[in-house]
């Protein structure tokens, strides 16, 4: 039986932390940030974690 391949799009977007949580990026951070509030830009800088419900699916995609 061959091994399962990892989903490369998921590998590029997510990282698993040491405690098992899955880190993710934030949307709307690429360009034209002048239209956003400073508070919005600050909150988008802070690290984000995937919810527990989705974390199991993402870990299966990453392998």
N, CA, C, O and CB atoms as a CASP TS submission, in Angstrom:
PFRMAT TS
TARGET T0000
AUTHOR 0000-0000-0000
METHOD Language model
MODEL 1
PARENT N/A
ATOM      1  N   UNK     1       0.850  -1.186   0.000  1.00  0.00           N
ATOM      2  CA  UNK     1       0.000   0.000   0.000  1.00  0.00           C
ATOM      3  C   UNK     1       0.891   1.244   0.000  1.00  0.00           C
ATOM      4  O   UNK     1       1.755   1.368   0.868  1.00  0.00           O
ATOM      5  CB  UNK     1      -0.964   0.001   1.232  1.00  0.00           C
ATOM      6  N   UNK     2       0.709   2.161  -0.940  1.00  0.00           N
ATOM      7  CA  UNK     2       1.569   3.341  -0.975  1.00  0.00           C
ATOM      8  C   UNK     2       1.212   4.321   0.152  1.00  0.00           C
ATOM      9  O   UNK     2       0.109   4.306   0.698  1.00  0.00           O
ATOM     10  CB  UNK     2       1.454   4.038  -2.340  1.00  0.00           C
ATOM     11  N   UNK     3       2.186   5.164   0.471  1.00  0.00           N
ATOM     12  CA  UNK     3       1.960   6.183   1.482  1.00  0.00           C
ATOM     13  C   UNK     3       1.034   7.265   0.925  1.00  0.00           C
ATOM     14  O   UNK     3       0.956   7.464  -0.287  1.00  0.00           O
ATOM     15  CB  UNK     3       3.301   6.796   1.949  1.00  0.00           C
ATOM     16  N   UNK     4       0.339   7.957   1.818  1.00  0.00           N
ATOM     17  CA  UNK     4      -0.507   9.072   1.419  1.00  0.00           C
ATOM     18  C   UNK     4       0.372  10.295   1.167  1.00  0.00           C
ATOM     19  O   UNK     4       1.285  10.578   1.942  1.00  0.00           O
ATOM     20  CB  UNK     4      -1.585   9.374   2.502  1.00  0.00           C
ATOM     21  N   UNK     5       0.097  11.006   0.099  1.00  0.00           N
ATOM     22  CA  UNK     5       0.832  12.233  -0.168  1.00  0.00           C
ATOM     23  C   UNK     5       0.227  13.378   0.649  1.00  0.00           C
ATOM     24  O   UNK     5      -0.979  13.425   0.889  1.00  0.00           O
ATOM     25  CB  UNK     5       0.815  12.566  -1.685  1.00  0.00           C
ATOM     26  N   UNK     6       1.099  14.294   1.066  1.00  0.00           N
ATOM     27  CA  UNK     6       0.597  15.466   1.774  1.00  0.00           C
ATOM     28  C   UNK     6       0.071  16.480   0.761  1.00  0.00           C
ATOM     29  O   UNK     6       0.522  16.530  -0.383  1.00  0.00           O
ATOM     30  CB  UNK     6       1.706  16.096   2.661  1.00  0.00           C
ATOM     31  N   UNK     7      -0.891  17.284   1.207  1.00  0.00           N
ATOM     32  CA  UNK     7      -1.462  18.331   0.362  1.00  0.00           C
ATOM     33  C   UNK     7      -0.508  19.516   0.420  1.00  0.00           C
ATOM     34  O   UNK     7      -0.361  20.144   1.468  1.00  0.00           O
ATOM     35  CB  UNK     7      -2.919  18.734   0.827  1.00  0.00           C
ATOM     36  N   UNK     8       0.138  19.825  -0.697  1.00  0.00           N
ATOM     37  CA  UNK     8       1.206  20.829  -0.698  1.00  0.00           C
ATOM     38  C   UNK     8       0.683  22.221  -0.373  1.00  0.00           C
ATOM     39  O   UNK     8       1.400  23.021   0.227  1.00  0.00           O
ATOM     40  CB  UNK     8       1.904  20.849  -2.047  1.00  0.00           C
ATOM     41  N   UNK     9      -0.558  22.527  -0.759  1.00  0.00           N
ATOM     42  CA  UNK     9      -1.133  23.825  -0.409  1.00  0.00           C
ATOM     43  C   UNK     9      -1.269  23.985   1.093  1.00  0.00           C
ATOM     44  O   UNK     9      -1.060  25.076   1.623  1.00  0.00           O
ATOM     45  CB  UNK     9      -2.490  24.000  -1.072  1.00  0.00           C
ATOM     46  N   UNK    10      -1.620  22.903   1.789  1.00  0.00           N
ATOM     47  CA  UNK    10      -1.754  22.950   3.244  1.00  0.00           C
ATOM     48  C   UNK    10      -0.389  23.041   3.909  1.00  0.00           C
ATOM     49  O   UNK    10      -0.231  23.724   4.921  1.00  0.00           O
ATOM     50  CB  UNK    10      -2.510  21.717   3.756  1.00  0.00           C
ATOM     51  N   UNK    11       0.597  22.353   3.342  1.00  0.00           N
ATOM     52  CA  UNK    11       1.944  22.384   3.913  1.00  0.00           C
ATOM     53  C   UNK    11       2.503  23.801   3.879  1.00  0.00           C
ATOM     54  O   UNK    11       3.194  24.222   4.806  1.00  0.00           O
ATOM     55  CB  UNK    11       2.880  21.424   3.153  1.00  0.00           C
ATOM     56  N   UNK    12       2.202  24.538   2.807  1.00  0.00           N
ATOM     57  CA  UNK    12       2.707  25.899   2.669  1.00  0.00           C
ATOM     58  C   UNK    12       1.976  26.883   3.581  1.00  0.00           C
ATOM     59  O   UNK    12       2.530  27.928   3.923  1.00  0.00           O
ATOM     60  CB  UNK    12       2.587  26.349   1.229  1.00  0.00           C
ATOM     61  N   UNK    13       0.752  26.570   3.977  1.00  0.00           N
ATOM     62  CA  UNK    13      -0.062  27.535   4.722  1.00  0.00           C
ATOM     63  C   UNK    13      -0.079  27.317   6.225  1.00  0.00           C
ATOM     64  O   UNK    13      -0.356  28.258   6.970  1.00  0.00           O
ATOM     65  CB  UNK    13      -1.454  27.496   4.220  1.00  0.00           C
ATOM     66  N   UNK    14       0.206  26.108   6.697  1.00  0.00           N
ATOM     67  CA  UNK    14       0.050  25.791   8.117  1.00  0.00           C
ATOM     68  C   UNK    14       1.332  25.217   8.699  1.00  0.00           C
ATOM     69  O   UNK    14       2.116  24.571   8.005  1.00  0.00           O
ATOM     70  CB  UNK    14      -1.099  24.808   8.321  1.00  0.00           C
ATOM     71  N   UNK    15       1.531  25.474  10.017  1.00  0.00           N
ATOM     72  CA  UNK    15       2.625  24.875  10.765  1.00  0.00           C
ATOM     73  C   UNK    15       2.046  24.329  12.061  1.00  0.00           C
ATOM     74  O   UNK    15       1.132  24.925  12.632  1.00  0.00           O
ATOM     75  CB  UNK    15       3.774  25.908  11.039  1.00  0.00           C
ATOM     76  N   UNK    16       2.569  23.203  12.531  1.00  0.00           N
ATOM     77  CA  UNK    16       2.113  22.615  13.785  1.00  0.00           C
ATOM     78  C   UNK    16       3.064  23.047  14.889  1.00  0.00           C
ATOM     79  O   UNK    16       4.277  22.881  14.767  1.00  0.00           O
ATOM     80  CB  UNK    16       2.034  21.060  13.690  1.00  0.00           C
ATOM     81  N   UNK    17       2.513  23.605  15.975  1.00  0.00           N
ATOM     82  CA  UNK    17       3.314  24.043  17.102  1.00  0.00           C
ATOM     83  C   UNK    17       3.686  22.846  17.968  1.00  0.00           C
ATOM     84  O   UNK    17       3.167  21.748  17.770  1.00  0.00           O
ATOM     85  CB  UNK    17       2.560  25.099  17.927  1.00  0.00           C
ATOM     86  N   UNK    18       4.582  23.057  18.929  1.00  0.00           N
ATOM     87  CA  UNK    18       5.022  21.964  19.799  1.00  0.00           C
ATOM     88  C   UNK    18       3.887  21.426  20.658  1.00  0.00           C
ATOM     89  O   UNK    18       3.875  20.243  20.995  1.00  0.00           O
ATOM     90  CB  UNK    18       6.159  22.430  20.690  1.00  0.00           C
ATOM     91  N   UNK    19       2.934  22.281  21.014  1.00  0.00           N
ATOM     92  CA  UNK    19       1.824  21.830  21.852  1.00  0.00           C
ATOM     93  C   UNK    19       0.700  21.190  21.032  1.00  0.00           C
ATOM     94  O   UNK    19      -0.332  20.818  21.591  1.00  0.00           O
ATOM     95  CB  UNK    19       1.273  22.999  22.651  1.00  0.00           C
ATOM     96  N   UNK    20       0.889  21.057  19.703  1.00  0.00           N
ATOM     97  CA  UNK    20      -0.097  20.384  18.874  1.00  0.00           C
ATOM     98  C   UNK    20      -1.078  21.300  18.180  1.00  0.00           C
ATOM     99  O   UNK    20      -1.838  20.854  17.320  1.00  0.00           O
ATOM    100  CB  UNK    20      -0.842  19.431  19.690  1.00  0.00           C
ATOM    101  N   UNK    21      -1.076  22.596  18.542  1.00  0.00           N
ATOM    102  CA  UNK    21      -1.963  23.535  17.863  1.00  0.00           C
ATOM    103  C   UNK    21      -1.426  23.828  16.468  1.00  0.00           C
ATOM    104  O   UNK    21      -0.235  23.656  16.206  1.00  0.00           O
ATOM    105  CB  UNK    21      -2.111  24.843  18.677  1.00  0.00           C
ATOM    106  N   UNK    22      -2.305  24.272  15.576  1.00  0.00           N
ATOM    107  CA  UNK    22      -1.919  24.548  14.200  1.00  0.00           C
ATOM    108  C   UNK    22      -1.946  26.058  13.983  1.00  0.00           C
ATOM    109  O   UNK    22      -2.977  26.703  14.169  1.00  0.00           O
ATOM    110  CB  UNK    22      -2.860  23.818  13.192  1.00  0.00           C
ATOM    111  N   UNK    23      -0.797  26.615  13.587  1.00  0.00           N
ATOM    112  CA  UNK    23      -0.709  28.042  13.280  1.00  0.00           C
ATOM    113  C   UNK    23      -1.204  28.288  11.873  1.00  0.00           C
ATOM    114  O   UNK    23      -1.077  27.432  10.998  1.00  0.00           O
ATOM    115  CB  UNK    23       0.736  28.559  13.444  1.00  0.00           C
ATOM    116  N   UNK    24      -1.775  29.479  11.657  1.00  0.00           N
ATOM    117  CA  UNK    24      -2.248  29.856  10.331  1.00  0.00           C
ATOM    118  C   UNK    24      -1.948  31.319  10.092  1.00  0.00           C
ATOM    119  O   UNK    24      -1.651  32.062  11.027  1.00  0.00           O
ATOM    120  CB  UNK    24      -3.756  29.577  10.176  1.00  0.00           C
ATOM    121  N   UNK    25      -2.027  31.733   8.836  1.00  0.00           N
ATOM    122  CA  UNK    25      -1.834  33.126   8.484  1.00  0.00           C
ATOM    123  C   UNK    25      -3.131  33.898   8.564  1.00  0.00           C
ATOM    124  O   UNK    25      -4.173  33.348   8.920  1.00  0.00           O
ATOM    125  CB  UNK    25      -1.248  33.243   7.101  1.00  0.00           C
ATOM    126  N   UNK    26      -3.064  35.174   8.234  1.00  0.00           N
ATOM    127  CA  UNK    26      -4.232  36.045   8.255  1.00  0.00           C
ATOM    128  C   UNK    26      -4.523  36.542   6.843  1.00  0.00           C
ATOM    129  O   UNK    26      -3.604  36.816   6.072  1.00  0.00           O
ATOM    130  CB  UNK    26      -4.015  37.235   9.221  1.00  0.00           C
ATOM    131  N   UNK    27      -5.794  36.654   6.515  1.00  0.00           N
ATOM    132  CA  UNK    27      -6.186  37.182   5.215  1.00  0.00           C
ATOM    133  C   UNK    27      -6.033  38.697   5.187  1.00  0.00           C
ATOM    134  O   UNK    27      -5.936  39.338   6.234  1.00  0.00           O
ATOM    135  CB  UNK    27      -7.630  36.786   4.886  1.00  0.00           C
ATOM    136  N   UNK    28      -6.011  39.263   3.991  1.00  0.00           N
ATOM    137  CA  UNK    28      -5.984  40.711   3.757  1.00  0.00           C
ATOM    138  C   UNK    28      -4.712  41.361   4.298  1.00  0.00           C
ATOM    139  O   UNK    28      -4.772  42.462   4.844  1.00  0.00           O
ATOM    140  CB  UNK    28      -7.200  41.363   4.395  1.00  0.00           C
ATOM    141  N   UNK    29      -3.555  40.695   4.154  1.00  0.00           N
ATOM    142  CA  UNK    29      -2.298  41.251   4.628  1.00  0.00           C
ATOM    143  C   UNK    29      -1.306  41.519   3.500  1.00  0.00           C
ATOM    144  O   UNK    29      -0.160  41.874   3.777  1.00  0.00           O
ATOM    145  CB  UNK    29      -1.681  40.322   5.633  1.00  0.00           C
ATOM    146  N   UNK    30      -1.705  41.361   2.238  1.00  0.00           N
ATOM    147  CA  UNK    30      -0.720  41.401   1.168  1.00  0.00           C
ATOM    148  C   UNK    30      -0.417  42.816   0.685  1.00  0.00           C
ATOM    149  O   UNK    30       0.752  43.179   0.563  1.00  0.00           O
ATOM    150  CB  UNK    30      -1.195  40.571   0.015  1.00  0.00           C
ATOM    151  N   UNK    31      -1.428  43.615   0.412  1.00  0.00           N
ATOM    152  CA  UNK    31      -1.185  44.955  -0.132  1.00  0.00           C
ATOM    153  C   UNK    31      -2.396  45.834   0.128  1.00  0.00           C
ATOM    154  O   UNK    31      -3.427  45.358   0.603  1.00  0.00           O
ATOM    155  CB  UNK    31      -0.875  44.893  -1.653  1.00  0.00           C
ATOM    156  N   UNK    32      -2.267  47.134  -0.187  1.00  0.00           N
ATOM    157  CA  UNK    32      -3.288  48.163   0.038  1.00  0.00           C
ATOM    158  C   UNK    32      -3.737  48.148   1.504  1.00  0.00           C
ATOM    159  O   UNK    32      -4.929  48.071   1.804  1.00  0.00           O
ATOM    160  CB  UNK    32      -4.506  47.942  -0.904  1.00  0.00           C
ATOM    161  N   UNK    33      -2.756  48.223   2.402  1.00  0.00           N
ATOM    162  CA  UNK    33      -3.062  48.217   3.830  1.00  0.00           C
ATOM    163  C   UNK    33      -3.409  49.613   4.345  1.00  0.00           C
ATOM    164  O   UNK    33      -3.785  49.768   5.507  1.00  0.00           O
ATOM    165  CB  UNK    33      -1.884  47.655   4.613  1.00  0.00           C
ATOM    166  N   UNK    34      -3.285  50.627   3.491  1.00  0.00           N
ATOM    167  CA  UNK    34      -3.572  51.984   3.948  1.00  0.00           C
ATOM    168  C   UNK    34      -5.058  52.200   4.209  1.00  0.00           C
ATOM    169  O   UNK    34      -5.430  53.107   4.955  1.00  0.00           O
ATOM    170  CB  UNK    34      -3.081  52.990   2.928  1.00  0.00           C
ATOM    171  N   UNK    35      -5.900  51.385   3.608  1.00  0.00           N
ATOM    172  CA  UNK    35      -7.350  51.524   3.816  1.00  0.00           C
ATOM    173  C   UNK    35      -7.806  50.928   5.146  1.00  0.00           C
ATOM    174  O   UNK    35      -8.922  51.188   5.594  1.00  0.00           O
ATOM    175  CB  UNK    35      -8.108  50.856   2.673  1.00  0.00           C
ATOM    176  N   UNK    36      -6.951  50.135   5.772  1.00  0.00           N
ATOM    177  CA  UNK    36      -7.338  49.470   7.012  1.00  0.00           C
ATOM    178  C   UNK    36      -6.991  50.337   8.218  1.00  0.00           C
ATOM    179  O   UNK    36      -6.052  51.131   8.177  1.00  0.00           O
ATOM    180  CB  UNK    36      -6.650  48.101   7.126  1.00  0.00           C
ATOM    181  N   UNK    37      -7.767  50.173   9.298  1.00  0.00           N
ATOM    182  CA  UNK    37      -7.448  50.837  10.552  1.00  0.00           C
ATOM    183  C   UNK    37      -6.122  50.313  11.082  1.00  0.00           C
ATOM    184  O   UNK    37      -5.696  49.207  10.747  1.00  0.00           O
ATOM    185  CB  UNK    37      -8.573  50.626  11.589  1.00  0.00           C
ATOM    186  N   UNK    38      -5.481  51.115  11.907  1.00  0.00           N
ATOM    187  CA  UNK    38      -4.248  50.673  12.556  1.00  0.00           C
ATOM    188  C   UNK    38      -4.532  49.503  13.491  1.00  0.00           C
ATOM    189  O   UNK    38      -3.713  48.594  13.623  1.00  0.00           O
ATOM    190  CB  UNK    38      -3.594  51.834  13.332  1.00  0.00           C
ATOM    191  N   UNK    39      -5.699  49.528  14.143  1.00  0.00           N
ATOM    192  CA  UNK    39      -6.054  48.439  15.055  1.00  0.00           C
ATOM    193  C   UNK    39      -6.231  47.132  14.296  1.00  0.00           C
ATOM    194  O   UNK    39      -5.828  46.076  14.783  1.00  0.00           O
ATOM    195  CB  UNK    39      -7.337  48.779  15.826  1.00  0.00           C
ATOM    196  N   UNK    40      -6.825  47.188  13.113  1.00  0.00           N
ATOM    197  CA  UNK    40      -6.999  45.987  12.300  1.00  0.00           C
ATOM    198  C   UNK    40      -5.652  45.426  11.884  1.00  0.00           C
ATOM    199  O   UNK    40      -5.434  44.215  11.935  1.00  0.00           O
ATOM    200  CB  UNK    40      -7.851  46.288  11.064  1.00  0.00           C
ATOM    201  N   UNK    41      -4.748  46.305  11.472  1.00  0.00           N
ATOM    202  CA  UNK    41      -3.419  45.854  11.053  1.00  0.00           C
ATOM    203  C   UNK    41      -2.661  45.235  12.222  1.00  0.00           C
ATOM    204  O   UNK    41      -1.943  44.250  12.047  1.00  0.00           O
ATOM    205  CB  UNK    41      -2.615  47.024  10.464  1.00  0.00           C
ATOM    206  N   UNK    42      -2.816  45.804  13.403  1.00  0.00           N
ATOM    207  CA  UNK    42      -2.156  45.255  14.595  1.00  0.00           C
ATOM    208  C   UNK    42      -2.677  43.863  14.919  1.00  0.00           C
ATOM    209  O   UNK    42      -1.892  42.957  15.199  1.00  0.00           O
ATOM    210  CB  UNK    42      -2.362  46.183  15.800  1.00  0.00           C
ATOM    211  N   UNK    43      -3.990  43.682  14.885  1.00  0.00           N
ATOM    212  CA  UNK    43      -4.557  42.368  15.220  1.00  0.00           C
ATOM    213  C   UNK    43      -4.191  41.329  14.174  1.00  0.00           C
ATOM    214  O   UNK    43      -4.089  40.144  14.489  1.00  0.00           O
ATOM    215  CB  UNK    43      -6.080  42.457  15.353  1.00  0.00           C
ATOM    216  N   UNK    44      -3.994  41.758  12.938  1.00  0.00           N
ATOM    217  CA  UNK    44      -3.590  40.804  11.908  1.00  0.00           C
ATOM    218  C   UNK    44      -2.143  40.373  12.076  1.00  0.00           C
ATOM    219  O   UNK    44      -1.755  39.325  11.559  1.00  0.00           O
ATOM    220  CB  UNK    44      -3.791  41.404  10.529  1.00  0.00           C
ATOM    221  N   UNK    45      -1.333  41.153  12.786  1.00  0.00           N
ATOM    222  CA  UNK    45       0.059  40.781  13.038  1.00  0.00           C
ATOM    223  C   UNK    45       0.176  39.693  14.084  1.00  0.00           C
ATOM    224  O   UNK    45       1.132  38.918  14.066  1.00  0.00           O
ATOM    225  CB  UNK    45       0.852  41.989  13.473  1.00  0.00           C
ATOM    226  N   UNK    46      -0.790  39.621  15.003  1.00  0.00           N
ATOM    227  CA  UNK    46      -0.695  38.670  16.103  1.00  0.00           C
ATOM    228  C   UNK    46      -0.862  37.250  15.577  1.00  0.00           C
ATOM    229  O   UNK    46      -1.560  37.036  14.586  1.00  0.00           O
ATOM    230  CB  UNK    46      -1.753  38.976  17.184  1.00  0.00           C
ATOM    231  N   UNK    47      -0.222  36.268  16.236  1.00  0.00           N
ATOM    232  CA  UNK    47      -0.303  34.878  15.754  1.00  0.00           C
ATOM    233  C   UNK    47      -1.721  34.322  15.878  1.00  0.00           C
ATOM    234  O   UNK    47      -2.421  34.588  16.854  1.00  0.00           O
ATOM    235  CB  UNK    47       0.673  33.985  16.536  1.00  0.00           C
ATOM    236  N   UNK    48      -2.126  33.556  14.885  1.00  0.00           N
ATOM    237  CA  UNK    48      -3.469  32.964  14.860  1.00  0.00           C
ATOM    238  C   UNK    48      -3.347  31.447  14.941  1.00  0.00           C
ATOM    239  O   UNK    48      -2.365  30.866  14.478  1.00  0.00           O
ATOM    240  CB  UNK    48      -4.248  33.387  13.573  1.00  0.00           C
ATOM    241  N   UNK    49      -4.355  30.815  15.533  1.00  0.00           N
ATOM    242  CA  UNK    49      -4.384  29.367  15.700  1.00  0.00           C
ATOM    243  C   UNK    49      -5.679  28.847  15.109  1.00  0.00           C
ATOM    244  O   UNK    49      -6.730  29.470  15.259  1.00  0.00           O
ATOM    245  CB  UNK    49      -4.249  28.962  17.198  1.00  0.00           C
ATOM    246  N   UNK    50      -5.609  27.710  14.439  1.00  0.00           N
ATOM    247  CA  UNK    50      -6.783  27.081  13.841  1.00  0.00           C
ATOM    248  C   UNK    50      -7.630  26.477  14.949  1.00  0.00           C
ATOM    249  O   UNK    50      -7.088  26.014  15.952  1.00  0.00           O
ATOM    250  CB  UNK    50      -6.376  25.997  12.801  1.00  0.00           C
ATOM    251  N   UNK    51      -8.954  26.473  14.790  1.00  0.00           N
ATOM    252  CA  UNK    51      -9.830  25.884  15.795  1.00  0.00           C
ATOM    253  C   UNK    51      -9.605  24.381  15.895  1.00  0.00           C
ATOM    254  O   UNK    51      -9.119  23.755  14.953  1.00  0.00           O
ATOM    255  CB  UNK    51     -11.296  26.180  15.466  1.00  0.00           C
ATOM    256  N   UNK    52      -9.959  23.807  17.036  1.00  0.00           N
ATOM    257  CA  UNK    52      -9.726  22.380  17.279  1.00  0.00           C
ATOM    258  C   UNK    52     -10.465  21.499  16.276  1.00  0.00           C
ATOM    259  O   UNK    52      -9.992  20.421  15.918  1.00  0.00           O
ATOM    260  CB  UNK    52     -10.153  22.013  18.693  1.00  0.00           C
ATOM    261  N   UNK    53     -11.626  21.967  15.828  1.00  0.00           N
ATOM    262  CA  UNK    53     -12.434  21.185  14.888  1.00  0.00           C
ATOM    263  C   UNK    53     -11.688  21.000  13.576  1.00  0.00           C
ATOM    264  O   UNK    53     -11.681  19.904  13.014  1.00  0.00           O
ATOM    265  CB  UNK    53     -13.793  21.868  14.637  1.00  0.00           C
ATOM    266  N   UNK    54     -11.058  22.068  13.081  1.00  0.00           N
ATOM    267  CA  UNK    54     -10.357  22.016  11.811  1.00  0.00           C
ATOM    268  C   UNK    54      -8.938  21.460  11.921  1.00  0.00           C
ATOM    269  O   UNK    54      -8.364  21.019  10.926  1.00  0.00           O
ATOM    270  CB  UNK    54     -10.312  23.382  11.215  1.00  0.00           C
ATOM    271  N   UNK    55      -8.375  21.482  13.127  1.00  0.00           N
ATOM    272  CA  UNK    55      -6.971  21.098  13.297  1.00  0.00           C
ATOM    273  C   UNK    55      -6.735  19.642  12.907  1.00  0.00           C
ATOM    274  O   UNK    55      -5.696  19.318  12.331  1.00  0.00           O
ATOM    275  CB  UNK    55      -6.533  21.325  14.741  1.00  0.00           C
ATOM    276  N   UNK    56      -7.678  18.768  13.213  1.00  0.00           N
ATOM    277  CA  UNK    56      -7.492  17.348  12.887  1.00  0.00           C
ATOM    278  C   UNK    56      -7.437  17.137  11.372  1.00  0.00           C
ATOM    279  O   UNK    56      -6.617  16.357  10.888  1.00  0.00           O
ATOM    280  CB  UNK    56      -8.631  16.502  13.498  1.00  0.00           C
ATOM    281  N   UNK    57      -8.296  17.822  10.626  1.00  0.00           N
ATOM    282  CA  UNK    57      -8.280  17.697   9.168  1.00  0.00           C
ATOM    283  C   UNK    57      -6.977  18.227   8.580  1.00  0.00           C
ATOM    284  O   UNK    57      -6.424  17.630   7.656  1.00  0.00           O
ATOM    285  CB  UNK    57      -9.469  18.441   8.557  1.00  0.00           C
ATOM    286  N   UNK    58      -6.487  19.341   9.110  1.00  0.00           N
ATOM    287  CA  UNK    58      -5.265  19.936   8.576  1.00  0.00           C
ATOM    288  C   UNK    58      -4.068  19.050   8.884  1.00  0.00           C
ATOM    289  O   UNK    58      -3.188  18.884   8.039  1.00  0.00           O
ATOM    290  CB  UNK    58      -5.050  21.346   9.154  1.00  0.00           C
ATOM    291  N   UNK    59      -4.023  18.479  10.080  1.00  0.00           N
ATOM    292  CA  UNK    59      -2.912  17.573  10.416  1.00  0.00           C
ATOM    293  C   UNK    59      -2.905  16.352   9.511  1.00  0.00           C
ATOM    294  O   UNK    59      -1.839  15.844   9.163  1.00  0.00           O
ATOM    295  CB  UNK    59      -3.001  17.131  11.881  1.00  0.00           C
ATOM    296  N   UNK    60      -4.088  15.876   9.127  1.00  0.00           N
ATOM    297  CA  UNK    60      -4.159  14.745   8.207  1.00  0.00           C
ATOM    298  C   UNK    60      -3.653  15.137   6.827  1.00  0.00           C
ATOM    299  O   UNK    60      -3.028  14.323   6.147  1.00  0.00           O
ATOM    300  CB  UNK    60      -5.592  14.218   8.113  1.00  0.00           C
ATOM    301  N   UNK    61      -3.917  16.383   6.398  1.00  0.00           N
ATOM    302  CA  UNK    61      -3.434  16.849   5.106  1.00  0.00           C
ATOM    303  C   UNK    61      -1.922  17.031   5.117  1.00  0.00           C
ATOM    304  O   UNK    61      -1.251  16.755   4.122  1.00  0.00           O
ATOM    305  CB  UNK    61      -4.116  18.156   4.724  1.00  0.00           C
ATOM    306  N   UNK    62      -1.383  17.499   6.253  1.00  0.00           N
ATOM    307  CA  UNK    62       0.064  17.743   6.343  1.00  0.00           C
ATOM    308  C   UNK    62       0.836  16.435   6.506  1.00  0.00           C
ATOM    309  O   UNK    62       1.949  16.310   5.995  1.00  0.00           O
ATOM    310  CB  UNK    62       0.378  18.685   7.518  1.00  0.00           C
ATOM    311  N   UNK    63       0.274  15.480   7.194  1.00  0.00           N
ATOM    312  CA  UNK    63       0.904  14.178   7.541  1.00  0.00           C
ATOM    313  C   UNK    63       1.979  14.370   8.560  1.00  0.00           C
ATOM    314  O   UNK    63       2.617  13.402   8.973  1.00  0.00           O
ATOM    315  CB  UNK    63       1.493  13.492   6.302  1.00  0.00           C
TER
END
